[in-house]
Amino acid sequence: MSVPALVEDAIDPDGSLSRIDLGGDELFVQRSKTVVYRAEGLLSDESVEEIPHGAERVTVDEGKKNARIELDCGLDGVHSLSVPSSRVDDALDAILAGVLATTDVTDPDERAIETFRFSELTVVVTSRRLLTHVGAAVWDEEAVAFEYDRVTDLTFEEGSVATEVVLTHDGRRERFKAPNETARVLRARLEGALCAAHGVDSIADLDRDADEEVEGADSEPVDPFDSPIEPLSVDAPRLDGVEGADRDQESSASRPAVDEGAHPAATREDRVEGPETAAPERSKPSEGERREDVGELASAGFEPANVTNEELAARLETLRETADRQAAAIERQEALLERLIDELSRTRAR
């Protein structure tokens, strides 16, 4: 794999390398650092920046077009890089894997399989454990690790909006929620990693030696505030709307129907055809009245438009093509302005 000369001087030739295209610029991610390569631009020459992975905290600020990844390295300062929003997941997967390895959260031979970011929860599936990170930060001190060799069961309880993941770890059931659109991929990755770690073909084949302890724990009331994992708030307004709709349907089913005949003064017939609500009938203008209107318009200077439907369609097509060209020109100008702004920001940061 050929890399720019500046990058060759910055990376470890013997270390593994992940290469992420950012649309001209590139990321070269290794275990201990990320090398950011900036291609030659309108205002600057090509350059490289090294970001160490010895971070205490990783955060993501995602915008409509661009996202900013920040690595808080404590006394070594805060390092940040800007990536297109469409590439933030690929970049974060590689960078976070390096951070977890550098900070000894994962073992040297442990592989990070995939990172899942929800609204208030980030989950990392590795080859040996499940890592959960509570809050907006991708990585912080509240992270919880569940080693696969201590997991005896895994189930998924699908709801209308979110799926609850139930993990039996050390004889205790741990729960968190994932949106339904992401839960299917999470289930495939987690089940595959868990079965591979135990050397079995399915979740049903996991070691059940701790079943008696689990049953004893289930007989006691569960304190929802005693879980180390903070529940995910997945689209709360939508959940409330679904529950509200269910309550409305139940209440409408139990509410007695209104008998319109019990109120003669407000019957449907009175409301529709009553003298107070009936709309007055409008008569159509006569032929003579229409001719008189046309004559008044002609005397005022208005001329009839002698244009056929084909001519109108041709004019509309011409206008549409002109609008498309203008929109394309505006998009090119916006892209050029964004590139200039990005290069100016990088130049000022130096």
ChimeraX attribute file (.defattr): number of C-alpha atoms within 10 A of each C-alpha:
attribute: neighborCount
match mode: 1-to-1
recipient: residues
	/A:1	3
	/A:2	6
	/A:3	10
	/A:4	11
	/A:5	8
	/A:6	13
	/A:7	20
	/A:8	11
	/A:9	10
	/A:10	16
	/A:11	19
	/A:12	14
	/A:13	9
	/A:14	6
	/A:15	10
	/A:16	11
	/A:17	16
	/A:18	14
	/A:19	17
	/A:20	16
	/A:21	15
	/A:22	19
	/A:23	10
	/A:24	10
	/A:25	17
	/A:26	19
	/A:27	25
	/A:28	23
	/A:29	26
	/A:30	22
	/A:31	22
	/A:32	20
	/A:33	20
	/A:34	25
	/A:35	19
	/A:36	22
	/A:37	22
	/A:38	19
	/A:39	16
	/A:40	13
	/A:41	13
	/A:42	11
	/A:43	10
	/A:44	14
	/A:45	9
	/A:46	12
	/A:47	13
	/A:48	18
	/A:49	15
	/A:50	17
	/A:51	21
	/A:52	22
	/A:53	26
	/A:54	20
	/A:55	24
	/A:56	16
	/A:57	17
	/A:58	23
	/A:59	17
	/A:60	17
	/A:61	13
	/A:62	15
	/A:63	10
	/A:64	8
	/A:65	9
	/A:66	14
	/A:67	19
	/A:68	16
	/A:69	19
	/A:70	19
	/A:71	24
	/A:72	18
	/A:73	17
	/A:74	11
	/A:75	6
	/A:76	10
	/A:77	9
	/A:78	16
	/A:79	16
	/A:80	14
	/A:81	14
	/A:82	18
	/A:83	23
	/A:84	18
	/A:85	17
	/A:86	13
	/A:87	15
	/A:88	18
	/A:89	17
	/A:90	15
	/A:91	24
	/A:92	19
	/A:93	16
	/A:94	24
	/A:95	27
	/A:96	23
	/A:97	25
	/A:98	24
	/A:99	26
	/A:100	21
	/A:101	21
	/A:102	19
	/A:103	14
	/A:104	11
	/A:105	13
	/A:106	21
	/A:107	12
	/A:108	11
	/A:109	9
	/A:110	14
	/A:111	15
	/A:112	21
	/A:113	16
	/A:114	21
	/A:115	22
	/A:116	18
	/A:117	15
	/A:118	17
	/A:119	13
	/A:120	16
	/A:121	24
	/A:122	21
	/A:123	23
	/A:124	22
	/A:125	21
	/A:126	22
	/A:127	21
	/A:128	23
	/A:129	23
	/A:130	19
	/A:131	19
	/A:132	25
	/A:133	22
	/A:134	21
	/A:135	17
	/A:136	17
	/A:137	18
	/A:138	24
	/A:139	24
	/A:140	17
	/A:141	10
	/A:142	14
	/A:143	16
	/A:144	15
	/A:145	16
	/A:146	17
	/A:147	17
	/A:148	21
	/A:149	15
	/A:150	15
	/A:151	22
	/A:152	25
	/A:153	22
	/A:154	19
	/A:155	14
	/A:156	16
	/A:157	10
	/A:158	15
	/A:159	11
	/A:160	9
	/A:161	16
	/A:162	21
	/A:163	21
	/A:164	19
	/A:165	20
	/A:166	17
	/A:167	20
	/A:168	20
	/A:169	19
	/A:170	16
	/A:171	22
	/A:172	19
	/A:173	19
	/A:174	16
	/A:175	19
	/A:176	19
	/A:177	23
	/A:178	28
	/A:179	21
	/A:180	17
	/A:181	11
	/A:182	14
	/A:183	19
	/A:184	14
	/A:185	13
	/A:186	21
	/A:187	17
	/A:188	10
	/A:189	16
	/A:190	22
	/A:191	18
	/A:192	16
	/A:193	20
	/A:194	28
	/A:195	17
	/A:196	15
	/A:197	15
	/A:198	19
	/A:199	11
	/A:200	14
	/A:201	13
	/A:202	13
	/A:203	16
	/A:204	12
	/A:205	13
	/A:206	18
	/A:207	15
	/A:208	13
	/A:209	10
	/A:210	17
	/A:211	14
	/A:212	11
	/A:213	12
	/A:214	18
	/A:215	12
	/A:216	11
	/A:217	14
	/A:218	13
	/A:219	8
	/A:220	8
	/A:221	7
	/A:222	11
	/A:223	7
	/A:224	11
	/A:225	9
	/A:226	8
	/A:227	13
	/A:228	14
	/A:229	18
	/A:230	19
	/A:231	17
	/A:232	21
	/A:233	17
	/A:234	19
	/A:235	12
	/A:236	11
	/A:237	10
	/A:238	11
	/A:239	15
	/A:240	11
	/A:241	11
	/A:242	14
	/A:243	12
	/A:244	12
	/A:245	12
	/A:246	12
	/A:247	12
	/A:248	11
	/A:249	12
	/A:250	11
	/A:251	11
	/A:252	11
	/A:253	10
	/A:254	8
	/A:255	9
	/A:256	8
	/A:257	8
	/A:258	8
	/A:259	8
	/A:260	11
	/A:261	10
	/A:262	9
	/A:263	9
	/A:264	10
	/A:265	11
	/A:266	12
	/A:267	14
	/A:268	12
	/A:269	10
	/A:270	14
	/A:271	13
	/A:272	12
	/A:273	11
	/A:274	13
	/A:275	10
	/A:276	9
	/A:277	10
	/A:278	11
	/A:279	10
	/A:280	7
	/A:281	6
	/A:282	6
	/A:283	6
	/A:284	7
	/A:285	8
	/A:286	9
	/A:287	8
	/A:288	8
	/A:289	11
	/A:290	10
	/A:291	10
	/A:292	12
	/A:293	10
	/A:294	14
	/A:295	12
	/A:296	11
	/A:297	12
	/A:298	12
	/A:299	9
	/A:300	9
	/A:301	7
	/A:302	11
	/A:303	10
	/A:304	8
	/A:305	6
	/A:306	7
	/A:307	8
	/A:308	8
	/A:309	9
	/A:310	9
	/A:311	11
	/A:312	11
	/A:313	11
	/A:314	11
	/A:315	11
	/A:316	12
	/A:317	12
	/A:318	12
	/A:319	12
	/A:320	12
	/A:321	11
	/A:322	12
	/A:323	12
	/A:324	12
	/A:325	12
	/A:326	12
	/A:327	12
	/A:328	12
	/A:329	12
	/A:330	12
	/A:331	12
	/A:332	12
	/A:333	12
	/A:334	12
	/A:335	12
	/A:336	13
	/A:337	12
	/A:338	12
	/A:339	15
	/A:340	16
	/A:341	12
	/A:342	13
	/A:343	18
	/A:344	14
	/A:345	11
	/A:346	14
	/A:347	11
	/A:348	8
	/A:349	7
	/A:350	5
